[in-house]
Amino acid sequence: MAEKHQPLTLGVIVGNRGFFPDHLCEAGRTVVLEALADQGIQTVALSPEDTKFGSVESLSDARKCADLFSQHRSEIDGVLVTLPNFGDERAIANTLRWADLNVPVLIQAFPDQVGSMDLANRRDSFCGKMSACNNLVQYGIPFSLTENHTVNPDSESFKRDLEKFSAICRVVSGLRNARIGAIGARPAAFNTVRFSEKLLEFSGISVETLDLSEVFGRANRLKEDDPAYRAMLAEIKAYVPIKDIPSASLEKMAKLGAVINTWMEENQLSASAIQCWTSMQEFYGVVPCTFMSMMSNRMLPSACETDIAGVVGMYTLALASGKPSAIVDWNNNYGDDADKAVIFHCSNLPKEVFVDETIAAEDIPVMDYQAIIAGTVGAENTYGTVVGRVRPEPFSYCRVSTDDVNGRILAYLGEGELTNDPLKTFGGYGVVHIPQMQKLLRYICENGFEHHVAINLSLVAEAVHEAFEKYLGWDVYHHNGEVV
């Protein structure tokens, strides 16, 4: 699956200190900017015409760099501080304070070479990085670190550092400006999806609401020749095999999708959560799963049962990875294996998370009716689910929740593997293996988390953890086999 990322822009601070070899800054700046360009990262940095080698050493350099960053405030997603030599820690801290960007910061220091430790070539960046970090702590500026204390910008290690930091920047920037649609009221039977709209707003996540009666009314008023409706109908028919789905159901799905799609575009929304059980079936005659699957597949995550906090987790993982997210239930044990479980939903899982014909042709996603509630409202009113098996790959999981009583946002996350273990059932499903899963399940229950969890076929838990905890100030549990 191809990753889909928006271009990232980093402000770059090249640290310098006069009584260390400053010629290293000239070469170091070039190497760093080339490494960023190789990763498709755009940059905002002082030029050699602005300051010596485009570095930041003095009070006036710091002011110039801060002013430059301020001019590009709307573009900059994060800042890289690079230390080709020891660097001036005060100039670095002042630049960040005066620019006041409130974005993630990565500190990178060049390594010394054992054969170049003379006065003319010794960097001392190893030591300077500690001084820079010390000042940032004093200034109250949060920052991220490379995996190794010193690292060459043209190394594979730094490439991994940039990938992780880029994910952190996308999550922080995306969530601080997120707009999510709540379509319909919380189903009466789902107290589990209650959330605090105000706590989310305080973190920059806005929620726009739309009543289901408005959706149904607008859908029923759509003309047969409406361009948005006709385009949606064609898209649905091409999305997954439709088997023997009645044409009337497909037309209802298309009208529903056209209305919601238009509303989301008009309100500049990047994710949604939709009421389903059982108002949608009783009063409109389909389930919304196919359209929700299509939205998630094109990186506009959509969760069912109006689970707003759940779709925040979906959106987070999609921001971090550039891949579609799904929302599932932690649903069943898998035999006697304590580290395995069955994940399941009805389902609205995006097509890209399912197996394809190269893996298991019999498990590819197809459209069907919702078997669980068909007995209550009739199968003819439940067409539109996307059923199949999730592909066997490593994955990350994330659950966000709001603690209204204590005024905080909570999350847990981790990584595991979707397996090829035999299983035949309905809906969208898969078998997961997570080390020490019983401890994770105990943590979920003891801390009152919901039964829904977001999943993504990527390994981004570390980046999400750092984004949540360090830059958004959320309380996070990262499951790594031990419960804290």
C-alpha positions in Angstrom: 0.0 0.0 0.0 1.4 3.4 -1.0 1.8 5.9 1.8 0.1 9.2 1.3 1.8 12.1 3.0 1.5 15.9 2.5 4.8 17.6 2.0 6.4 18.5 5.3 8.3 21.8 6.0 11.0 22.1 8.7 12.7 25.2 10.0 16.4 24.5 10.3 18.7 26.0 13.0 22.4 25.4 12.3 24.1 25.8 15.6 27.6 27.4 15.8 30.1 28.6 18.5 33.0 30.8 17.6 35.8 29.1 19.4 35.0 25.8 17.9 35.8 25.0 14.2 33.1 27.1 12.4 34.1 25.9 9.0 32.3 22.6 9.9 29.0 24.6 9.8 29.4 25.3 6.1 29.7 21.6 5.1 27.3 20.5 7.8 24.5 22.8 6.7 24.9 21.5 3.1 24.8 17.8 4.2 21.7 18.4 6.5 19.7 20.2 3.8 20.5 17.5 1.3 19.4 14.8 3.7 16.1 16.6 4.3 15.6 17.1 0.5 16.2 13.4 -0.1 13.3 12.7 2.3 11.0 15.1 0.4 11.1 17.6 3.3 11.0 21.3 2.5 13.1 23.7 4.6 13.2 27.2 5.9 16.7 28.2 6.9 19.0 31.2 7.1 21.4 31.5 4.1 25.1 32.2 4.1 24.2 35.8 3.1 22.1 36.2 6.3 24.8 35.0 8.8 28.1 33.3 8.7 27.5 29.9 6.9 23.8 30.4 7.5 24.4 29.4 11.2 23.0 30.8 14.5 25.6 31.9 17.0 24.9 35.3 18.4 21.9 37.2 19.7 21.5 39.0 16.4 21.7 35.7 14.5 18.9 34.3 16.8 16.7 37.3 16.1 17.2 37.0 12.3 16.4 33.3 12.4 13.3 33.8 14.7 12.1 36.5 12.4 12.5 34.3 9.4 10.6 31.5 11.1 7.8 33.9 12.1 7.4 35.0 8.5 6.9 31.3 7.5 4.8 30.4 10.6 1.9 28.9 8.6 4.3 26.6 6.7 6.6 25.2 9.4 5.5 21.9 10.8 8.6 21.3 13.0 12.2 22.5 13.7 15.5 20.7 13.3 18.4 21.9 15.3 21.6 20.6 13.8 25.0 20.9 15.6 28.0 20.6 13.2 30.0 21.8 16.2 29.3 22.5 19.9 26.8 25.2 19.0 25.6 28.2 21.1 22.9 26.9 23.3 21.5 30.3 24.2 21.2 31.3 20.6 19.3 28.1 19.8 16.9 28.6 22.8 16.3 32.2 22.0 15.5 31.5 18.4 12.9 29.0 19.4 11.5 31.2 22.2 11.2 34.3 19.9 9.8 32.4 17.0 7.2 30.9 19.3 6.1 28.3 16.7 4.9 25.7 19.2 5.9 22.9 16.9 8.0 19.7 17.6 11.8 20.2 17.7 14.4 17.6 16.9 18.0 17.9 18.1 20.7 16.3 16.0 24.5 16.4 16.6 27.3 15.4 14.2 29.7 12.7 15.4 33.4 13.3 15.7 35.8 11.1 13.8 38.5 9.4 15.8 41.1 10.4 13.2 40.1 14.0 13.2 40.3 15.1 16.9 42.8 17.9 16.4 41.9 21.5 17.3 41.0 22.4 13.7 38.5 19.6 13.2 37.1 18.4 16.5 33.4 19.1 16.7 32.5 18.5 20.4 28.8 18.3 19.3 28.5 15.3 21.6 28.9 17.7 24.5 27.1 20.6 22.9 23.9 18.7 22.4 23.7 18.3 26.2 24.1 22.0 26.7 21.4 22.8 24.1 19.0 20.4 25.7 19.7 21.8 29.1 18.8 25.3 28.0 15.6 24.1 26.2 14.5 22.4 29.4 15.1 25.7 31.3 13.2 27.6 28.6 10.3 25.1 28.9 10.6 24.1 25.2 9.8 20.4 24.6 12.1 18.6 22.1 12.8 15.2 20.5 16.0 13.3 20.2 17.7 11.1 17.6 18.0 7.4 18.4 21.8 7.8 18.7 23.3 10.7 20.6 25.3 11.7 17.6 24.5 10.8 14.0 25.5 11.6 10.5 22.7 13.2 8.5 23.4 11.0 5.5 23.1 7.8 7.5 20.3 5.2 7.5 19.9 5.9 11.3 19.1 9.6 10.7 16.8 8.6 7.9 14.8 6.6 10.5 15.0 9.6 12.9 13.5 11.8 10.2 10.7 9.3 9.4 9.7 9.2 13.1 10.0 12.9 13.6 8.0 13.6 10.5 5.2 11.4 11.8 5.3 13.3 15.1 5.0 16.6 13.3 2.1 15.3 11.2 0.2 14.1 14.2 0.7 17.3 16.2 -0.1 19.6 13.4 -3.0 17.5 12.2 -4.7 17.2 15.6 -4.2 20.8 16.6 -6.2 21.8 13.6 -8.6 18.8 13.3 -12.2 19.2 12.4 -14.4 16.2 12.9 -18.0 15.6 12.0 -20.5 13.9 14.4 -23.3 12.7 12.2 -26.3 11.6 14.4 -26.6 11.2 18.1 -24.8 8.6 20.2 -26.8 5.3 20.0 -28.7 4.9 23.3 -27.1 1.5 24.0 -23.5 2.8 23.7 -22.6 4.7 26.8 -19.1 3.6 26.0 -18.6 6.2 23.3 -19.4 9.2 25.5 -16.7 11.9 25.2 -16.0 15.5 26.2 -16.2 17.9 23.3 -14.7 20.6 25.4 -11.6 18.6 26.3 -11.0 17.9 22.6 -11.5 21.5 21.7 -8.9 22.5 24.2 -6.4 20.4 22.3 -7.4 21.9 19.0 -9.9 19.3 17.9 -13.3 20.8 16.8 -16.5 18.8 16.4 -19.2 19.8 14.0 -22.6 18.1 14.4 -25.3 17.1 11.9 -28.6 15.4 12.8 -29.6 12.2 11.0 -33.0 13.7 10.1 -31.2 16.4 8.0 -29.1 13.7 6.3 -32.2 11.6 5.4 -34.1 14.7 4.3 -31.4 15.9 2.0 -30.8 12.5 0.6 -34.5 12.0 -0.2 -34.6 15.3 -2.0 -31.7 14.4 -4.3 -32.8 14.2 -8.0 -31.8 11.1 -10.0 -29.7 13.3 -12.3 -27.8 15.0 -9.5 -24.1 15.0 -10.5 -22.8 14.3 -7.0 -25.3 11.4 -6.6 -24.4 9.9 -10.0 -20.7 10.1 -9.3 -21.1 8.5 -5.9 -23.2 5.6 -7.3 -20.5 4.9 -9.9 -17.8 5.0 -7.2 -19.7 2.6 -5.0 -20.2 0.1 -7.8 -16.5 0.2 -8.6 -15.3 0.0 -5.0 -15.9 -3.7 -4.1 -17.8 -6.6 -5.6 -21.5 -5.9 -5.0 -22.7 -9.5 -5.5 -26.6 -9.5 -5.5 -27.0 -6.2 -3.7 -30.4 -4.7 -4.7 -30.2 -1.6 -7.0 -32.5 0.3 -4.7 -30.0 -0.2 -1.8 -27.1 1.0 -3.9 -29.0 4.1 -4.8 -29.8 4.9 -1.2 -26.1 4.4 -0.3 -25.1 6.8 -3.1 -27.5 9.5 -2.0 -26.4 9.1 1.6 -22.7 9.3 0.6 -23.3 12.3 -1.7 -25.0 14.3 1.1 -22.3 13.5 3.7 -19.5 14.1 1.3 -20.9 17.5 0.4 -21.4 18.4 4.1 -17.9 17.4 5.0 -16.4 19.4 2.1 -18.4 22.5 3.0 -17.3 22.3 6.7 -13.7 21.4 5.9 -13.8 18.2 8.0 -11.1 15.6 8.0 -12.8 12.7 9.8 -16.3 11.7 10.9 -18.3 9.4 13.2 -21.7 8.3 12.2 -24.8 6.9 14.1 -25.8 3.6 12.8 -27.7 1.2 15.2 -30.5 1.1 14.4 -31.9 4.4 13.2 -30.2 4.2 9.9 -31.7 0.9 9.1 -35.2 1.6 10.4 -35.7 5.0 8.9 -33.5 5.0 5.8 -33.1 1.4 4.9 -29.3 0.8 4.5 -26.2 0.7 6.6 -23.6 3.4 5.9 -20.6 1.1 6.0 -19.6 1.2 2.4 -19.4 4.9 2.2 -17.6 5.0 5.5 -15.1 2.4 4.2 -14.6 4.6 1.1 -13.9 7.7 3.2 -11.4 5.9 5.4 -9.7 4.4 2.3 -9.1 7.9 1.0 -7.7 9.1 4.3 -10.8 10.7 5.7 -11.4 8.2 8.6 -14.9 7.4 9.6 -16.0 5.6 12.8 -19.4 4.1 13.6 -21.7 4.5 16.6 -20.7 8.2 16.7 -17.4 7.3 18.4 -15.7 10.7 18.1 -12.8 9.8 20.4 -12.4 6.6 18.4 -12.0 8.4 15.1 -9.4 10.7 16.7 -7.3 7.5 17.2 -8.0 6.5 13.5 -7.0 10.0 12.3 -3.9 10.0 14.4 -2.6 6.7 13.0 -3.4 7.8 9.4 -1.5 11.1 10.0 1.5 9.2 11.3 1.6 6.5 8.7 0.1 7.9 5.5 -2.1 4.7 5.4 -5.8 4.2 6.0 -7.0 3.3 9.5 -9.8 1.1 10.6 -11.9 1.0 13.8 -12.6 -2.5 15.3 -13.8 -4.2 18.4 -11.5 -6.2 20.7 -14.1 -8.9 20.1 -13.1 -12.5 20.9 -10.5 -14.7 22.4 -8.7 -16.9 20.0 -8.8 -20.4 21.5 -6.5 -20.8 24.5 -3.7 -18.5 23.2 -3.4 -15.7 25.8 -1.5 -13.4 23.4 -4.0 -13.7 20.6 -7.5 -12.3 20.0 -10.1 -11.7 17.3 -10.7 -8.2 16.1 -14.1 -7.6 14.3 -16.5 -5.1 12.9 -19.7 -5.3 10.9 -17.9 -3.7 8.8 -16.8 -0.3 7.5 -13.1 -1.2 7.3 -11.2 0.5 4.4 -10.5 -1.7 1.4 -6.7 -1.3 1.7 -6.6 -3.1 5.1 -8.2 -6.3 3.6 -6.4 -9.2 2.0 -6.4 -9.2 -1.8 -6.5 -12.0 -4.4 -2.7 -12.5 -4.2 -3.1 -13.5 -0.5 -6.5 -15.3 -0.2 -9.1 -14.8 -3.0 -11.8 -16.2 -0.9 -11.3 -13.5 1.8 -11.2 -10.4 -0.4 -13.7 -7.6 0.6 -17.2 -7.7 -0.8 -20.4 -5.9 -0.1 -23.0 -7.8 1.9 -25.9 -7.2 4.4 -25.4 -6.7 8.2 -26.0 -10.1 9.6 -26.2 -9.2 13.3 -29.2 -6.8 13.1 -30.9 -8.3 10.0 -33.1 -10.4 12.2 -34.3 -7.2 13.9 -34.9 -4.8 11.1 -34.9 -7.2 8.1 -32.0 -8.0 5.8 -33.4 -5.8 3.1 -32.7 -2.8 5.3 -29.1 -3.7 6.2 -27.2 -3.9 2.8 -23.9 -2.0 2.6 -21.4 -3.7 4.9 -17.9 -4.5 3.5 -16.9 -7.9 4.7 -13.6 -9.7 4.4 -10.4 -10.6 6.3 -7.7 -8.1 7.3 -4.3 -8.8 5.7 -1.6 -10.5 7.8 0.8 -7.6 8.5 2.4 -5.8 11.5 0.1 -3.1 12.8 -0.3 -0.3 15.3 -3.3 0.2 17.6 -4.5 3.3 19.4 -7.4 4.3 21.6 -8.1 7.9 22.7 -10.5 8.6 25.5 -11.6 11.7 27.5 -11.6 11.6 31.3 -14.2 14.3 31.9 -14.1 13.9 35.7 -10.4 14.7 35.9 -10.2 17.0 32.9 -7.7 15.1 30.8 -7.3 13.1 27.6 -6.1 9.6 27.9 -4.7 7.1 25.3 -3.1 3.7 25.1 -1.3 2.4 22.1 1.1 -0.3 20.9 2.1 -2.6 18.1 1.4 -6.2 17.2 0.9 -8.5 14.3 -2.1 -9.6 12.3 -1.7 -13.3 11.7 -2.7 -16.0 9.2 -4.3 -18.2 11.9 -7.4 -20.0 10.6 -10.7 -18.3 11.2 -14.0 -18.2 9.3 -16.7 -15.8 10.4 -18.7 -12.8 9.0 -18.0 -9.1 8.9 -14.5 -7.6 8.8 -12.2 -9.6 11.0 -8.7 -10.8 11.7 -6.6 -12.5 14.4 -4.0 -10.4 16.2 -1.0 -11.4 18.2 0.2 -8.9 20.9 2.9 -9.8 23.4 1.6 -9.8 27.0 -1.9 -9.2 25.7 -3.6 -10.2 29.0 -1.8 -7.3 30.7 -3.0 -5.0 28.0 -6.6 -6.2 28.4 -6.4 -5.8 32.1 -5.1 -2.3 31.7 -8.0 -1.4 29.3 -10.6 -2.8 31.7 -9.1 -1.3 34.9 -8.9 2.2 33.3 -12.3 2.2 31.8 -11.3 2.3 28.1 -13.8 1.6 25.4 -14.1 -1.7 23.4 -13.3 0.1 20.1 -9.7 0.5 19.0 -8.2 2.1 15.9 -5.7 0.0 13.9 -3.3 0.8 11.1 -1.1 -1.5 9.0 2.1 0.3 10.0 4.5 0.5 13.0 4.1 4.1 14.3 3.4 3.7 18.0 6.6 5.3 19.2 6.0 8.4 17.2 2.4 8.7 18.2 3.3 8.2 21.9 5.8 11.1 21.7 3.4 13.3 19.9 0.6 12.7 22.4 2.6 12.9 25.6 5.4 15.4 24.8 3.7 17.9 22.6 -0.1 17.5 23.3 0.2 16.8 27.0 -2.0 13.8 27.0 -1.7 10.9 29.5 -0.4 7.9 27.5 0.2 4.2 28.1 2.5 2.6 25.6 2.1 -1.2 25.9 5.4 -2.9 25.4 4.7 -6.1 27.5 4.7 -4.4 30.9 1.8 -2.5 32.6 2.8 0.5 34.5 
